[in-house]
Amino acid sequence: MDKKNKNPNVPNLRFPSFSHDWKIYTFDDIASYKKGPFGSALKKDLFVPKSKESVKVYEQQNAINKDCHLERYFISANYYEKMKSFTVYPGDTIVSCAGTIGELYTLPENADIGIINQALMIIRNNQAIILKDFLNIQFSRMIDEFSKTYSNGSAIKNIPPFSDLKRKKTYVPDKLEQEKIIKFISLLDQKITTQIKIIDSYFSLSKAISNTLIGQSKGNTRLRECLNCYSSNTMESVIKQEDLGDYPVYGANGIIKKINNYEIEYPSIAIVKDGSGVGKMFKLSGKYSILSTLNYLTSKPGYDIDYIYYALKQKSLKKYVVGSGIPHIYFKDYEQEKIYIPQNELKQQNITSVLQSIDEEIGNEIKQLKNYELLKKYLLKNMFV
């Protein structure tokens, strides 16, 4: 591939067999767009049971989960006559327009003909100019760029108003080059899909082995017998003022910053005790600090903290969550919960070793997935104008 072409009408990264400039179009030129009906047009009292005559209503879940078989609502054949303008066919691309915005999904050939609801939009490519898959990529890139501009750098996606969307410009090569790019990106997408399946299979394996070795045995040890619970007074506002360093500070979603000092230097299990993600747990080691929204649990003599972590994952602590505004979970409420712990510490370590080896494989596969995703991000940036 050629790199760093200085011509602004061609991409930085290009297959050497192509040299023509990409043409400039508006999104109105390359596709047609149809938003779903007003919500009042699809009230629940209009829905009917599924039958040979009923017509399916496609929802956000179909676009978000990339699954045409998900279904909840249907309308009668008679009412469909009034809603025909919102018909979606196999081969059409639907876009989620509310909640999780900007998810694109092209209905496969075996999808049912149906209508879209108010949270979806249909886009259909102008076949004379652009291939469907190429349009989907360009449309998705446009949403990302628009969202960066109008969402103050947040990850929240937004779709421009119709009048703005249609005027936006985009660059399109000839169809041969479109096909070449689509094929190349599709191969990478296949690798990403395969990698996700590999990761899911390892998670399933870990869950099955953990359930066999730990979950199916009757609990014999209360958590207060094998664990100590500690809190931290570290506030995120204070951490922001700290100098950068080598020691991580953990919040509800992992590392928030690395600073030049630490408060804990032994393995523990961190549990989110306040706010969003309450009850979420993860294992920590090395030298580190945690925010005040977390508790950290350490093992008492004779108990392996890594084993307890896997045993705790077999339990649901959600029943101990209290508070409707800001949810909380307190050790004093779940300290009586029992887990199964072999009396022989060596057996604890053997079980832990098996599960850790799977976790290591999962970590390696996740790294590979991230590499594929980074490569795709690079290609989408440099193989398009």
KEKOLDO-600121 format. One record per residue: residue number from 1; residue in three letters; x, y, z of N, C-alpha, C in turn. Coordinates in steps of 0.05 Angstrom, whole numbers, plus 5000, padded with zeros to 4 digits. Example, Ala and Ser with C-alpha at 12.3 -4.5 7.8 and 13.67 -1.06 7.14 Angstrom:
BEGIN
1	ALA	5264	4886	5156	5246	4910	5156	5264	4934	5156
2	SER	5257	4955	5142	5273	4979	5143	5258	5001	5157
END
This chain:
BEGIN
1	MET	5017	4976	5000	5000	5000	5000	5017	5025	5000
2	ASP	5008	5045	4986	5022	5071	4986	5014	5086	5011
3	LYS	5033	5102	5022	5028	5117	5046	5032	5147	5042
4	LYS	5018	5163	5058	5022	5192	5060	5020	5206	5033
5	ASN	4999	5201	5019	4994	5216	4995	4986	5244	5002
6	LYS	4999	5264	4990	4995	5292	4997	4970	5304	4983
7	ASN	4959	5290	4964	4934	5299	4951	4911	5297	4971
8	PRO	4897	5320	4977	4876	5319	4997	4851	5303	4989
9	ASN	4849	5296	4963	4826	5282	4953	4830	5252	4952
10	VAL	4852	5242	4963	4857	5213	4965	4867	5207	4993
11	PRO	4863	5182	5002	4872	5175	5029	4902	5172	5032
12	ASN	4911	5173	5057	4940	5169	5063	4950	5142	5056
13	LEU	4932	5122	5059	4940	5094	5055	4922	5083	5033
14	ARG	4935	5072	5012	4920	5065	4988	4932	5041	4974
15	PHE	4916	5025	4962	4926	5003	4945	4939	5015	4920
16	PRO	4962	5005	4913	4978	5018	4891	4965	5017	4864
17	SER	4945	5000	4860	4933	4998	4833	4912	5020	4828
18	PHE	4908	5038	4847	4889	5059	4844	4903	5086	4846
19	SER	4895	5105	4828	4908	5131	4828	4888	5154	4825
20	HIS	4864	5149	4817	4844	5171	4812	4836	5184	4838
21	ASP	4830	5210	4836	4819	5224	4859	4792	5213	4868
22	TRP	4787	5214	4894	4761	5207	4903	4742	5231	4898
23	LYS	4717	5225	4891	4698	5246	4885	4683	5256	4910
24	ILE	4676	5281	4909	4662	5293	4932	4632	5292	4927
25	TYR	4618	5281	4947	4589	5280	4947	4578	5290	4973
26	THR	4552	5296	4974	4539	5300	4999	4526	5274	5008
27	PHE	4519	5271	5033	4506	5247	5042	4478	5244	5029
28	ASP	4467	5267	5021	4441	5266	5006	4445	5253	4979
29	ASP	4469	5257	4967	4475	5245	4940	4477	5215	4942
30	ILE	4489	5205	4963	4497	5177	4963	4477	5158	4976
31	ALA	4456	5169	4989	4436	5151	5002	4410	5165	5007
32	SER	4389	5149	5012	4364	5160	5022	4360	5152	5051
33	TYR	4345	5167	5066	4342	5163	5094	4313	5165	5102
34	LYS	4305	5147	5120	4277	5147	5130	4277	5142	5160
35	LYS	4267	5162	5175	4265	5159	5203	4239	5145	5210
36	GLY	4238	5132	5234	4215	5118	5242	4191	5136	5248
37	PRO	4167	5125	5252	4143	5141	5257	4144	5153	5285
38	PHE	4126	5172	5290	4122	5183	5317	4114	5160	5335
39	GLY	4122	5162	5361	4115	5141	5380	4086	5136	5382
40	SER	4070	5157	5378	4040	5154	5380	4029	5136	5359
41	ALA	4044	5132	5337	4034	5115	5316	4038	5085	5322
42	LEU	4053	5079	5343	4058	5051	5350	4053	5047	5380
43	LYS	4030	5054	5389	4022	5050	5417	4018	5020	5422
44	LYS	4022	5012	5447	4020	4983	5453	3993	4971	5447
45	ASP	3972	4987	5449	3946	4976	5443	3941	4970	5414
46	LEU	3961	4977	5397	3959	4971	5368	3973	4945	5362
47	PHE	3988	4934	5381	4003	4910	5375	3985	4886	5377
48	VAL	3992	4865	5361	3977	4840	5360	3996	4817	5364
49	PRO	3985	4793	5371	4002	4769	5373	4014	4762	5346
50	LYS	4037	4749	5347	4050	4741	5323	4033	4720	5308
51	SER	4031	4723	5282	4015	4704	5266	4026	4705	5237
52	LYS	4014	4689	5219	4023	4689	5191	4016	4716	5178
53	GLU	3996	4730	5188	3987	4755	5176	4001	4780	5189
54	SER	4011	4777	5213	4022	4800	5228	4048	4809	5215
55	VAL	4055	4834	5221	4080	4846	5210	4097	4854	5234
56	LYS	4122	4847	5232	4141	4852	5254	4149	4881	5256
57	VAL	4153	4890	5281	4163	4917	5286	4192	4915	5295
58	TYR	4210	4926	5279	4239	4925	5286	4245	4948	5306
59	GLU	4262	4941	5326	4269	4959	5347	4299	4964	5349
60	GLN	4307	4981	5367	4335	4986	5372	4351	4961	5377
61	GLN	4339	4943	5392	4353	4918	5400	4363	4903	5375
62	ASN	4349	4905	5353	4358	4891	5329	4383	4904	5318
63	ALA	4385	4931	5318	4409	4945	5309	4433	4941	5328
64	ILE	4427	4944	5354	4448	4943	5374	4460	4915	5376
65	ASN	4443	4895	5376	4453	4867	5379	4459	4853	5352
66	LYS	4455	4868	5330	4460	4857	5303	4446	4830	5300
67	ASP	4420	4830	5306	4405	4805	5306	4377	4811	5295
68	CYS	4370	4801	5272	4344	4806	5260	4322	4788	5273
69	HIS	4330	4768	5288	4310	4749	5299	4298	4759	5325
70	LEU	4310	4779	5338	4298	4789	5363	4271	4802	5356
71	GLU	4251	4796	5371	4224	4807	5365	4207	4808	5390
72	ARG	4191	4830	5391	4172	4833	5414	4144	4841	5404
73	TYR	4144	4859	5384	4118	4871	5376	4112	4866	5347
74	PHE	4085	4864	5342	4075	4860	5314	4050	4877	5311
75	ILE	4045	4884	5286	4020	4898	5279	4004	4882	5260
76	SER	3979	4888	5258	3961	4873	5240	3967	4881	5211
77	ALA	3958	4863	5193	3962	4869	5164	3946	4894	5156
78	ASN	3923	4898	5168	3907	4922	5162	3922	4948	5170
79	TYR	3933	4948	5194	3947	4972	5204	3973	4976	5188
80	TYR	3985	4954	5179	4010	4956	5163	4005	4973	5137
81	GLU	3981	4972	5126	3974	4987	5102	3978	5017	5108
82	LYS	3973	5026	5133	3977	5054	5140	4006	5061	5146
83	MET	4022	5040	5151	4050	5044	5160	4070	5036	5139
84	LYS	4060	5031	5114	4077	5019	5093	4102	5036	5087
85	SER	4100	5062	5091	4123	5079	5084	4147	5074	5103
86	PHE	4142	5060	5125	4164	5054	5144	4174	5025	5141
87	THR	4167	5013	5118	4175	4985	5113	4205	4982	5111
88	VAL	4216	4961	5123	4244	4954	5121	4246	4927	5109
89	TYR	4265	4924	5090	4268	4899	5075	4295	4886	5080
90	PRO	4297	4860	5075	4324	4848	5076	4343	4863	5058
91	GLY	4367	4868	5068	4387	4884	5053	4387	4913	5061
92	ASP	4366	4923	5074	4366	4950	5084	4384	4953	5109
93	THR	4395	4976	5113	4410	4982	5137	4394	4998	5156
94	ILE	4392	4989	5181	4378	5004	5202	4398	5016	5221
95	VAL	4391	5040	5232	4409	5054	5250	4394	5061	5275
96	SER	4406	5056	5298	4394	5063	5324	4396	5093	5328
97	CYS	4374	5106	5336	4373	5135	5338	4366	5145	5366
98	ALA	4365	5128	5386	4358	5136	5413	4373	5117	5432
99	GLY	4380	5128	5456	4395	5111	5475	4423	5105	5465
100	THR	4427	5081	5457	4453	5073	5444	4451	5081	5415
101	ILE	4462	5105	5409	4458	5117	5382	4480	5109	5363
102	GLY	4473	5106	5337	4493	5103	5316	4501	5074	5311
103	GLU	4486	5054	5321	4493	5027	5315	4480	5019	5288
104	LEU	4496	5010	5269	4486	5003	5242	4484	4973	5240
105	TYR	4463	4964	5226	4460	4935	5221	4445	4931	5195
106	THR	4457	4916	5176	4445	4909	5151	4429	4883	5154
107	LEU	4404	4884	5149	4387	4860	5152	4395	4839	5132
108	PRO	4399	4815	5141	4407	4793	5122	4384	4785	5104
109	GLU	4390	4768	5085	4369	4760	5065	4347	4744	5078
110	ASN	4352	4731	5101	4331	4715	5113	4314	4731	5134
111	ALA	4319	4757	5135	4304	4774	5154	4275	4777	5144
112	ASP	4257	4780	5163	4229	4785	5157	4225	4814	5147
113	ILE	4207	4818	5128	4199	4845	5121	4183	4856	5145
114	GLY	4188	4880	5152	4174	4892	5175	4173	4922	5173
115	ILE	4168	4935	5195	4169	4965	5196	4188	4972	5219
116	ILE	4198	4996	5218	4216	5006	5239	4199	5022	5259
117	ASN	4209	5023	5284	4195	5039	5304	4208	5067	5305
118	GLN	4200	5083	5325	4209	5111	5326	4238	5114	5333
119	ALA	4252	5093	5342	4280	5095	5351	4299	5086	5329
120	LEU	4289	5081	5305	4306	5072	5283	4305	5090	5259
121	MET	4325	5087	5242	4325	5100	5216	4334	5080	5195
122	ILE	4324	5082	5171	4332	5065	5149	4350	5082	5131
123	ILE	4373	5071	5123	4389	5084	5102	4393	5064	5079
124	ARG	4389	5075	5054	4391	5058	5030	4411	5072	5011
125	ASN	4430	5057	5002	4452	5068	4986	4442	5075	4958
126	ASN	4453	5096	4946	4450	5102	4918	4469	5083	4902
127	GLN	4458	5062	4891	4474	5041	4879	4491	5051	4856
128	ALA	4484	5074	4844	4500	5084	4821	4526	5096	4831
129	ILE	4527	5103	4857	4551	5117	4867	4567	5101	4887
130	ILE	4552	5087	4906	4566	5076	4929	4555	5049	4936
131	LEU	4573	5031	4944	4565	5004	4953	4555	5006	4981
132	LYS	4537	4988	4988	4523	4989	5014	4543	4988	5037
133	ASP	4562	4970	5037	4581	4967	5059	4599	4992	5061
134	PHE	4606	5003	5038	4622	5028	5039	4607	5051	5050
135	LEU	4581	5053	5043	4564	5073	5055	4562	5070	5086
136	ASN	4559	5045	5095	4557	5040	5124	4582	5050	5138
137	ILE	4605	5045	5126	4630	5055	5139	4631	5085	5139
138	GLN	4625	5098	5117	4626	5127	5115	4606	5140	5134
139	PHE	4582	5128	5136	4561	5139	5153	4570	5137	5182
140	SER	4581	5114	5190	4591	5110	5217	4613	5130	5224
141	ARG	4631	5134	5205	4653	5153	5209	4642	5181	5212
142	MET	4622	5188	5196	4610	5215	5198	4598	5219	5226
143	ILE	4584	5199	5237	4572	5201	5263	4594	5205	5284
144	ASP	4615	5190	5282	4637	5193	5301	4649	5221	5301
145	GLU	4654	5231	5277	4665	5258	5274	4645	5280	5284
146	PHE	4620	5277	5278	4600	5295	5288	4598	5295	5318
147	SER	4600	5271	5330	4597	5268	5359	4621	5280	5373
148	LYS	4645	5277	5361	4669	5290	5373	4666	5320	5374
149	THR	4654	5331	5353	4652	5360	5351	4631	5371	5370
150	TYR	4608	5357	5372	4585	5368	5386	4580	5355	5414
151	SER	4597	5336	5422	4593	5324	5448	4616	5330	5467
152	ASN	4631	5351	5461	4653	5360	5478	4673	5338	5484
153	GLY	4678	5322	5464	4698	5301	5467	4689	5276	5481
154	SER	4663	5275	5489	4654	5251	5503	4649	5228	5484
155	ALA	4645	5204	5494	4641	5181	5477	4612	5178	5469
156	ILE	4594	5196	5476	4566	5195	5470	4562	5201	5440
157	LYS	4549	5183	5425	4545	5188	5397	4520	5204	5392
158	ASN	4520	5220	5371	4497	5236	5363	4495	5235	5333
159	ILE	4470	5235	5323	4465	5236	5294	4456	5264	5287
160	PRO	4468	5277	5267	4460	5305	5260	4431	5306	5252
161	PRO	4418	5329	5255	4391	5333	5244	4391	5327	5214
162	PHE	4369	5319	5204	4367	5311	5176	4378	5332	5157
163	SER	4370	5357	5162	4379	5379	5144	4409	5382	5144
164	ASP	4422	5378	5167	4451	5379	5168	4464	5354	5157
165	LEU	4453	5331	5163	4464	5306	5154	4466	5305	5124
166	LYS	4444	5313	5110	4444	5311	5081	4464	5330	5068
167	ARG	4470	5352	5081	4489	5371	5069	4519	5363	5074
168	LYS	4523	5345	5093	4551	5338	5099	4565	5325	5075
169	LYS	4590	5332	5072	4605	5322	5049	4621	5297	5056
170	THR	4625	5280	5036	4640	5256	5039	4655	5250	5013
171	TYR	4676	5234	5015	4691	5227	4991	4687	5198	4984
172	VAL	4684	5192	4959	4678	5165	4950	4695	5158	4926
173	PRO	4709	5135	4926	4725	5126	4903	4707	5111	4883
174	ASP	4719	5101	4862	4704	5085	4843	4697	5058	4856
175	LYS	4679	5044	4845	4669	5019	4858	4690	4997	4861
176	LEU	4709	4996	4842	4730	4976	4844	4746	4980	4870
177	GLU	4753	5006	4875	4768	5012	4899	4751	5008	4924
178	GLN	4726	5015	4922	4708	5009	4944	4708	4980	4952
179	GLU	4705	4963	4931	4705	4934	4935	4730	4924	4949
180	LYS	4753	4935	4939	4779	4926	4950	4781	4934	4980
181	ILE	4773	4958	4986	4774	4967	5014	4755	4951	5032
182	ILE	4730	4947	5022	4711	4932	5038	4721	4904	5043
183	LYS	4732	4891	5023	4742	4863	5027	4764	4863	5048
184	PHE	4782	4883	5047	4804	4884	5066	4794	4888	5094
185	ILE	4776	4907	5098	4765	4913	5124	4748	4889	5134
186	SER	4734	4876	5116	4718	4852	5124	4735	4830	5135
187	LEU	4758	4826	5123	4776	4805	5133	4785	4811	5161
188	LEU	4790	4836	5167	4797	4844	5194	4773	4841	5213
189	ASP	4750	4848	5204	4725	4844	5220	4721	4815	5227
190	GLN	4727	4797	5208	4725	4768	5213	4744	4760	5235
191	LYS	4768	4771	5235	4788	4764	5256	4778	4774	5283
192	ILE	4766	4798	5283	4756	4809	5308	4733	4792	5319
193	THR	4715	4784	5301	4693	4767	5309	4702	4740	5320
194	THR	4722	4728	5306	4733	4703	5316	4747	4707	5343
195	GLN	4761	4729	5346	4775	4734	5371	4755	4737	5394
196	ILE	4733	4750	5389	4712	4753	5410	4701	4726	5418
197	LYS	4697	4708	5398	4687	4681	5404	4707	4665	5420
198	ILE	4732	4669	5414	4753	4655	5430	4752	4664	5459
199	ILE	4750	4690	5463	4749	4701	5490	4725	4691	5505
200	ASP	4702	4692	5491	4677	4682	5503	4679	4652	5511
201	SER	4692	4637	5494	4695	4608	5501	4713	4604	5525
202	TYR	4734	4620	5528	4751	4618	5552	4736	4627	5577
203	PHE	4719	4648	5575	4703	4656	5598	4683	4633	5606
204	SER	4671	4620	5586	4653	4598	5591	4668	4575	5605
205	LEU	4692	4569	5595	4708	4548	5606	4715	4554	5636
206	SER	4723	4579	5641	4730	4587	5668	4706	4584	5686
207	LYS	4683	4593	5677	4659	4592	5693	4651	4563	5699
208	ALA	4653	4546	5679	4646	4518	5683	4665	4504	5703
209	ILE	4691	4508	5699	4710	4496	5717	4707	4506	5746
210	SER	4703	4533	5748	4700	4545	5775	4675	4534	5788
211	ASN	4654	4530	5773	4629	4520	5784	4632	4491	5793
212	THR	4648	4475	5777	4652	4447	5784	4670	4444	5809
213	LEU	4691	4460	5810	4710	4458	5832	4702	4473	5858
214	ILE	4686	4493	5855	4679	4510	5878	4649	4512	5882
215	GLY	4635	4520	5861	4606	4528	5864	4588	4505	5872
216	GLN	4594	4480	5864	4576	4458	5870	4580	4447	5898
217	SER	4601	4456	5912	4606	4447	5940	4591	4465	5959
218	LYS	4582	4453	5981	4567	4468	6001	4586	4487	6016
219	GLY	4577	4512	6020	4593	4531	6034	4599	4522	6063
220	ASN	4625	4526	6071	4633	4517	6097	4648	4539	6113
221	THR	4651	4562	6101	4667	4583	6114	4653	4610	6110
222	ARG	4647	4625	6132	4636	4651	6129	4657	4671	6121
223	LEU	4649	4691	6106	4669	4710	6096	4684	4724	6119
224	ARG	4670	4730	6141	4684	4743	6164	4705	4725	6176
225	GLU	4704	4699	6171	4724	4680	6182	4750	4680	6166
226	CYS	4747	4688	6141	4771	4685	6123	4780	4712	6112
227	LEU	4765	4733	6117	4772	4759	6105	4771	4782	6126
228	ASN	4789	4801	6121	4787	4827	6135	4779	4848	6115
229	CYS	4763	4867	6124	4753	4888	6106	4764	4915	6114
230	TYR	4775	4930	6095	4786	4957	6101	4775	4977	6081
231	SER	4776	5002	6090	4766	5024	6074	4789	5043	6068
232	SER	4785	5061	6049	4805	5081	6042	4791	5109	6044
233	ASN	4807	5129	6050	4798	5156	6052	4806	5173	6027
234	THR	4818	5159	6008	4829	5173	5984	4806	5183	5966
235	MET	4806	5209	5961	4786	5221	5944	4797	5226	5916
236	GLU	4780	5224	5896	4789	5228	5868	4799	5256	5864
237	SER	4787	5275	5877	4795	5303	5874	4823	5308	5884
238	VAL	4831	5293	5905	4859	5294	5915	4878	5281	5896
239	ILE	4870	5258	5885	4887	5244	5866	4894	5260	5842
240	LYS	4876	5276	5832	4880	5293	5809	4903	5313	5813
241	GLN	4908	5320	5838	4929	5339	5845	4956	5326	5848
242	GLU	4956	5299	5850	4981	5285	5855	4998	5284	5829
243	ASP	5025	5283	5833	5043	5280	5811	5041	5253	5799
244	LEU	5048	5251	5773	5048	5225	5760	5071	5207	5771
245	GLY	5066	5181	5772	5086	5163	5783	5081	5135	5772
246	ASP	5090	5115	5788	5089	5087	5780	5067	5071	5793
247	TYR	5054	5082	5813	5035	5066	5829	5006	5073	5822
248	PRO	4991	5052	5814	4963	5057	5805	4944	5063	5828
249	VAL	4924	5080	5821	4902	5085	5838	4877	5074	5824
250	TYR	4862	5057	5839	4840	5043	5827	4813	5056	5835
251	GLY	4795	5059	5815	4768	5067	5820	4749	5045	5812
252	ALA	4724	5051	5809	4704	5031	5802	4709	5018	5775
253	ASN	4722	5032	5757	4726	5022	5730	4756	5015	5724
254	GLY	4771	5012	5745	4799	5005	5741	4818	5028	5748
255	ILE	4841	5028	5735	4861	5049	5741	4852	5076	5732
256	ILE	4853	5096	5750	4846	5123	5742	4870	5141	5738
257	LYS	4892	5133	5752	4917	5149	5749	4940	5133	5763
258	LYS	4964	5139	5755	4988	5129	5769	5002	5152	5782
259	ILE	5008	5148	5808	5020	5170	5824	5046	5160	5836
260	ASN	5060	5177	5851	5087	5170	5861	5086	5159	5890
261	ASN	5063	5152	5900	5062	5139	5926	5039	5119	5927
262	TYR	5038	5103	5948	5017	5082	5950	5009	5078	5979
263	GLU	4986	5066	5983	4976	5061	6010	4974	5031	6017
264	ILE	4974	5013	5997	4971	4985	6001	4992	4970	5986
265	GLU	5003	4949	5998	5025	4934	5985	5021	4904	5988
266	TYR	4997	4894	5989	4992	4865	5991	4967	4859	5974
267	PRO	4964	4834	5966	4942	4827	5949	4915	4831	5963
268	SER	4895	4839	5948	4868	4842	5960	4847	4839	5938
269	ILE	4822	4838	5947	4799	4839	5930	4785	4865	5934
270	ALA	4783	4881	5913	4770	4907	5915	4740	4903	5908
271	ILE	4723	4916	5923	4694	4915	5918	4683	4943	5918
272	VAL	4669	4950	5896	4657	4977	5895	4634	4978	5915
273	LYS	4636	4996	5934	4616	4997	5956	4596	5020	5953
274	ASP	4601	5039	5935	4582	5062	5932	4578	5068	5903
275	GLY	4554	5076	5896	4548	5087	5870	4546	5067	5848
276	SER	4551	5077	5823	4549	5061	5799	4569	5037	5801
277	GLY	4560	5014	5793	4577	4990	5794	4579	4977	5821
278	VAL	4562	4985	5840	4564	4975	5867	4563	4944	5867
279	GLY	4581	4932	5882	4583	4903	5884	4603	4891	5864
280	LYS	4612	4907	5845	4632	4897	5826	4658	4892	5840
281	MET	4671	4870	5833	4696	4863	5847	4719	4857	5827
282	PHE	4743	4862	5836	4766	4855	5820	4790	4851	5838
283	LYS	4809	4835	5829	4832	4828	5845	4855	4847	5840
284	LEU	4869	4855	5862	4891	4874	5861	4916	4862	5873
285	SER	4939	4871	5862	4965	4861	5873	4986	4883	5869
286	GLY	5009	4879	5880	5030	4898	5878	5027	4921	5898
287	LYS	5037	4945	5891	5034	4969	5908	5014	4988	5894
288	TYR	4994	4996	5909	4972	5011	5896	4956	5026	5917
289	SER	4937	5042	5908	4918	5055	5925	4890	5051	5913
290	ILE	4869	5056	5930	4842	5054	5920	4827	5079	5929
291	LEU	4805	5086	5914	4788	5108	5922	4770	5101	5945
292	SER	4758	5121	5957	4741	5117	5980	4715	5103	5973
293	THR	4709	5101	5947	4684	5088	5938	4688	5057	5938
294	LEU	4712	5048	5945	4717	5019	5945	4725	5010	5973
295	ASN	4719	4985	5979	4731	4970	6002	4752	4952	5990
296	TYR	4771	4944	6007	4789	4922	5998	4790	4901	6020
297	LEU	4789	4876	6011	4788	4853	6028	4814	4838	6027
298	THR	4825	4831	6050	4850	4815	6051	4845	4789	6066
299	SER	4860	4769	6060	4856	4742	6071	4869	4740	6099
300	LYS	4856	4725	6116	4868	4718	6142	4887	4695	6139
301	PRO	4905	4690	6158	4924	4668	6157	4910	4641	6151
302	GLY	4922	4626	6133	4911	4599	6127	4892	4600	6103
303	TYR	4887	4623	6092	4869	4625	6070	4883	4639	6046
304	ASP	4877	4629	6022	4890	4640	5998	4871	4661	5986
305	ILE	4881	4686	5983	4864	4708	5973	4855	4703	5945
306	ASP	4872	4691	5929	4865	4686	5901	4842	4665	5899
307	TYR	4844	4645	5916	4822	4625	5916	4796	4638	5925
308	ILE	4797	4655	5946	4773	4668	5956	4760	4686	5934
309	TYR	4777	4698	5918	4767	4715	5896	4750	4698	5877
310	TYR	4760	4674	5869	4744	4657	5851	4719	4647	5865
311	ALA	4721	4641	5891	4698	4631	5906	4677	4653	5908
312	LEU	4685	4678	5912	4667	4701	5914	4653	4705	5887
313	LYS	4666	4700	5866	4654	4704	5839	4631	4685	5835
314	GLN	4630	4664	5850	4607	4645	5849	4583	4656	5863
315	LYS	4586	4676	5879	4564	4687	5895	4554	4713	5882
316	SER	4528	4718	5887	4516	4744	5879	4512	4760	5905
317	LEU	4525	4783	5906	4523	4800	5930	4502	4822	5925
318	LYS	4488	4822	5903	4469	4842	5897	4447	4844	5918
319	LYS	4440	4822	5930	4419	4822	5950	4426	4838	5975
320	TYR	4451	4845	5978	4460	4860	6001	4462	4890	5995
321	VAL	4456	4898	5970	4457	4926	5962	4433	4941	5974
322	VAL	4438	4964	5986	4417	4980	5998	4419	5008	5988
323	GLY	4396	5023	5990	4396	5051	5982	4385	5054	5954
324	SER	4365	5072	5951	4352	5076	5925	4366	5099	5909
325	GLY	4375	5120	5923	4389	5142	5909	4417	5134	5901
326	ILE	4434	5133	5921	4462	5123	5916	4464	5095	5929
327	PRO	4465	5074	5914	4466	5047	5925	4492	5042	5940
328	HIS	4491	5026	5961	4514	5019	5978	4514	4989	5983
329	ILE	4537	4979	5989	4540	4951	5999	4560	4951	6022
330	TYR	4553	4938	6044	4570	4939	6068	4579	4911	6075
331	PHE	4605	4909	6083	4615	4883	6091	4600	4871	6114
332	LYS	4591	4887	6132	4576	4877	6156	4550	4863	6148
333	ASP	4540	4869	6124	4516	4856	6115	4521	4829	6101
334	TYR	4544	4827	6088	4549	4801	6073	4571	4785	6086
335	GLU	4581	4793	6109	4603	4778	6122	4594	4750	6131
336	GLN	4568	4746	6134	4558	4719	6142	4555	4700	6119
337	GLU	4557	4710	6094	4555	4693	6071	4576	4671	6071
338	LYS	4568	4647	6064	4586	4624	6065	4597	4618	6037
339	ILE	4622	4611	6036	4635	4601	6011	4648	4574	6018
340	TYR	4653	4559	5997	4667	4533	6001	4697	4538	5999
341	ILE	4711	4530	6021	4741	4531	6021	4752	4505	6030
342	PRO	4768	4491	6013	4781	4466	6022	4798	4472	6047
343	GLN	4798	4454	6066	4814	4458	6090	4844	4458	6085
344	ASN	4852	4443	6064	4880	4442	6056	4886	4466	6038
345	GLU	4905	4484	6048	4911	4508	6033	4924	4501	6006
346	LEU	4939	4478	6005	4951	4470	5980	4930	4465	5958
347	LYS	4907	4453	5967	4886	4447	5948	4873	4473	5938
348	GLN	4871	4493	5956	4862	4520	5948	4880	4531	5926
349	GLN	4906	4528	5930	4925	4539	5911	4924	4524	5884
350	ASN	4919	4497	5885	4918	4482	5861	4894	4490	5844
351	ILE	4871	4494	5857	4847	4503	5843	4852	4531	5831
352	THR	4864	4548	5847	4871	4575	5838	4889	4575	5814
353	SER	4909	4557	5814	4928	4555	5792	4914	4549	5766
354	VAL	4895	4530	5767	4880	4523	5742	4865	4547	5732
355	LEU	4850	4561	5750	4834	4584	5741	4851	4607	5732
356	GLN	4874	4611	5746	4892	4633	5738	4904	4628	5710
357	SER	4910	4603	5704	4921	4597	5677	4901	4604	5655
358	ILE	4875	4600	5661	4855	4607	5641	4853	4637	5640
359	ASP	4854	4651	5663	4853	4680	5663	4876	4692	5647
360	GLU	4899	4680	5649	4922	4689	5633	4917	4687	5603
361	GLU	4905	4665	5595	4898	4661	5567	4878	4682	5558
362	ILE	4858	4687	5576	4838	4707	5569	4852	4734	5566
363	GLY	4871	4741	5584	4885	4766	5582	4901	4769	5556
364	ASN	4913	4747	5547	4928	4747	5522	4910	4751	5498
365	GLU	4887	4737	5499	4868	4739	5477	4856	4767	5475
366	ILE	4851	4779	5499	4840	4806	5499	4861	4826	5488
367	LYS	4886	4822	5494	4907	4839	5482	4907	4837	5452
368	GLN	4904	4812	5442	4903	4808	5413	4879	4822	5401
369	LEU	4856	4820	5415	4832	4834	5405	4837	4864	5404
370	LYS	4849	4875	5424	4854	4904	5424	4873	4912	5401
371	ASN	4892	4894	5395	4911	4900	5373	4895	4901	5346
372	TYR	4877	4882	5343	4860	4882	5319	4844	4907	5317
373	GLU	4832	4915	5340	4815	4939	5341	4831	4964	5335
374	LEU	4855	4965	5346	4873	4988	5340	4880	4989	5311
375	LEU	4886	4966	5299	4892	4965	5271	4869	4974	5254
376	LYS	4845	4966	5261	4821	4974	5246	4817	5005	5249
377	LYS	4821	5015	5272	4819	5044	5277	4839	5059	5259
378	TYR	4863	5049	5258	4884	5062	5241	4876	5061	5212
379	LEU	4866	5038	5203	4858	5035	5175	4835	5053	5167
380	LEU	4815	5055	5185	4792	5072	5180	4800	5101	5179
381	LYS	4821	5108	5193	4830	5136	5193	4847	5142	5168
382	ASN	4862	5122	5159	4881	5127	5137	4873	5117	5110
383	MET	4854	5098	5108	4845	5088	5082	4821	5103	5072
384	PHE	4812	5123	5086	4789	5140	5078	4797	5169	5079
385	VAL	4782	5185	5063	4787	5214	5063	4767	5227	5081
END
